[in-house]
Amino acid sequence: MFTPAEFKEFLGTCDIVSICVPLTPETKGLIAEEALGWMKPRSYLVNVARGRIVDENAVVKAIRSGHLAGAALDVFFPNHSTLRASLGSR
């Protein structure tokens, strides 16, 4: 487990961040706007955990701003139709 300072530093060094944690009170909302901002510019986010761990609206914002190069989300909350529409996916 990372301390908050270690987590921030870690996110800033990775080209790809893969989320593979269980949904707990501590991980719910773990990857939100603040954490995405700590990520290395033009990096990628992969979520194969639970949808509630990642703030999908913040991911869309980070991709649109160019901060994130992209994201692969295997899971969504509450449904992915809004997220897909936000990104213009088919």
Secondary structure, 3 states (H helix, E strand, C coil): CCCHHHHHHHHCCCCEEEECCCCCCCCCCCECHHHHHHCCCCEEEEECCCHHHECHHHHHHHHHHCCEEEEEECCCCCCCHHHHHHHCCC
